[in-house]
Amino acid sequence: MLPGKFEKKTIFVTTGAEAVENAIKIARNATGRQAVIAFAGGFHGRTFMGMALTGKVVPYKVGFGAMPGDVFHAPFPVPLHGVSVADSLAALDRLFKADVDPARVAAIILEPVQGEGGFYEAPRDLMTALRKICDQHGILLIADEVQTGFARTGKMFAMDHHEVAPDITTMAKSLAGGWTYCVQVRARNRVGQLSAWTGGRCLTRALDDRRLAASSGWKTRTGDRYYQGTFRTTKQQGATLSRSGARVRRVGVVATTCPGCGR
């Protein structure tokens, strides 16, 4: 489903910002490097690392003090603002010469279409050049598809419009359809590990079951307790929901049993 003809590995988390945070952690762990490059105008969340990556002070960073270090920004190509792809790449080259050795850079992260920056699409030439730069210097390319994934741009993922694939993809809002459901996918053999925590399975399932029963009005087919409801049936690759006895939709796998609490 995701761009890239290589084996992939997926984790489930609780927010889009957490998906981004984990993408940075994985990139740093896999490469042994610390620096990250993002783009002006980009939005990557409201946690401290998310704010550091976000290329916009107001309204996201103002009043929150110092941001995490080793995060650098390059201008995003927006012809309306007089910034071309050549300008962005030249600024990135200056960044490598003046501020950070590319051998210290773990990842370059960007939105294929900027959401909070004015809905600007990343040009194909930019994506192609970034892929080449990342391959040249051993940098991981992260596509933040929290706002663009799952057919919001006419294809399943915004990166499908380009001829290159990212090493890590984050997604959330459009995948969830309004529920608490977030994902981060990475190349299985290229990127490293996280700690052994269960990745938000129990919390995600608890929130979604309560939304099913309380917020949406849908009923689960099995069990009296929320934890014995719809998401207990995910072993069948999804759960069938009903409203007034009619089948409504299927929900993809969230988790089976949480190792932490057994639910």
N, C-alpha and C positions, 0 to 999 in steps of 0.2 A: 504493500500500500504506500509506504513512504518512498521518496526518491532515493536512488542508490541501489545498485545491484550487489549488495553485500549483506551478510548476516547481521541482524540487529538484536538489541536487547532493550527491554522496556521496564521502567519502574513507574508505579503509581504514587502520586503524592496528593496533597490536599489543596494547594493553590497554584496558580500560574507563577507567582513569585517564587514559590518553593521549587517549582520545576526549573526555573532559571537559576536559582541558587545552587541546586544540585548539578546543573549543567556546568557551572563554573568549578564546583568542587571536583567533579569528575575530570574536567579538562586539566586542572592543576595536578591532580593525582596521576593522571595518565602521562603527562609530559614532564612532570617534575619541575615545572615553571610556575611563576606567579602572576605575571602581567597579563592584563586583558585589555583589548581594544574594542570600544563601542563607537557609536556614531552620534553626532549632534542631532537633536530632535527625536531620537529614539526613546521608547518607553519600555522598561523591563521589570516594573514592579515597584512596590512601596516598602519593601524591607530595606535594610541599609545597603546590602549589596545591590539590590534592585535599583535603589535610588542612585547609587554610585554609577551604575551602568547607564542609567537614564540620562540622556543628553539635553536636559531641560531643568533649569533651576526653579523657576516659578511655573506651576505651584508645587512641585514635588520635593525639592530639596531645601527650600527656604525655611529657616528656623530650626533645622535639625542638626546643626553643627557639622563637625568634620565627618567626611565620608571615608569608607575603607580605601586604603591606598592601592597602588599599582593598577589603577584603572585609567586609561587614556582615551581621548575622544578624537575622532577625525571628522571633518565636515561631510555631511551626506549630500550627494548630488541632487540638487533641485534647480532646474533651469530658471524657474520663476524667481529664485533668489540669486541668480547669477553664478551658481556653483555647478560645474560640469563634472562628468566622470573623471576627466583628466585632472581637474582641480583636486578632487577627492584623493585620487591615487598619488598625486604629487605631495599632498599634505601628509599622507600615510608614509611616503618615502622620507619626508623631512622629520616625521616623528621617529622613525627608525634611526635617523642620523643624529638627532638632537636630544631625544628624551629617553628612548628605551631600545635596547639591543633586541632585534627580532629573535635572537636565540633565547631571550628571557620571556617571550610572549607565549602564553599557554593557549589563548583562543582569541578569535575575532568573532564578535556577536553582533547580529543585526536583525531587524525585522525585514522580511521581503517586501512588505508594504508598511511604511510607518503609520501607526494608528493615532498616537497623540501628537505627532509632529506635523500633521496636516494632510494625512493620507497620500503620501508620496511613494510611488512605486520605485523599488530599486531597479535601475536599468540592467539589462542583460549583460552589457559590457562590464559593469561593476562586479556582478556576481562571478563572471568568468575570470576576471582579473584577481579577485579575492581568493578564488579557489587555487589559482596558480601561485599566488603569494604564499598561501597557507601550505601548499605542497612543497614549495621551495624551502621554507624555513621550519617545517615540522610543526606548524600551528594548526590547531583544530578550528574548523569553521562551524559556528553555532547559528542555526536559523531559529529565531524566536517566532514561532507560529501560533502563539497564544491567541492572537486576534485574527489571524489569517487562515488558519487551518480548517479543514473539513468543508471544502467547496465554497468558502466565502469569496474566492476570487475567480470562480468559474471552473477551477480544477480542484482535485481533492486537497492539494497543498499548494501554496503560492510558489514554492520552489519547483513545482512541476512545470512552471512557465519558463524555467531556465534549463540549460543543458548541463548543469553541474549539480552535485548533491552535497549537502552538509554532512558533517561527521556526527553532529548532535542536533536533535530537533526537540523543541518544547512545544506543548500544546495544552489547551485548557478549555476556555469558554465555549467555543463552538463544538468541541467534542462532547461537552457536558449537556448541552441543550438546557442550560439553566440550573443543572444540579452541581453538587460539589464533586468534581471529577477532573483530575489533571494528570498529565502524562509527560514523561520525558523519554525519548528514544535515542539510542546512540549505536554506533558501529560496534558490534560485539567484540571484535578482535583488536580494535585500535585503542579503545579507551578503558580506563581503569575502574576501580572499585569504590564503593562507599562503605560506611560502617554497616554492621549487621542488623540495624533496626528494620522494622517491617514495612517501612515506606508508606505509612498512613492508611493501611488497609482497614483497620478496625474503625478508626474515626470516620473515614470516608463512607464505609458501609452503614455505620450508625446514623450519620447525617442523612444519607440518601433514603434509608428505610423510613426515617421519621418524616422526611419530605413526602415520600410516597403516601404514607398513611394520613398525615396531618395536613400538609399543604396542598397537594395536588388533588386529593380526594380519591386517588386510585387505591385499590385494595390488593393486597398480596394473596396469592392462592393458598399458601400453606402456613400453618402455625399461628399461635396466639401471641407470641412475643415478637417484637421487631426483629431481633437477632435470628429468629427461626423463620423469617419471612422470605421475601423474594430473593435476597442476595445469598440465601443458603443454597439456591438452585443453580448457582453459576457454574457448577461442574458440567452442565449441558451447554456451555458456551453462550450463556445469556439467560435472562429471566423474562418470562412472559407475564405481563401485567394485565389486570382486567379492571374495567370500570362498567358497572351495571351488567356484569357478566360477559362483556364483549372484549375480545382481544384488541389491545391498543397498539403496543409496540414491543420490541425486544431491546434489552439493555445489555451491552457487551460486558465481558467479564471484568469485575472489579477485584475479587479475591475469592478464595475458597475459605480456609480457616486461618485466622490470625494466630501465629505461633506464640504471640505474647500473652493473649488472654484466652485462647481456645475458642473464641466466638467466630 
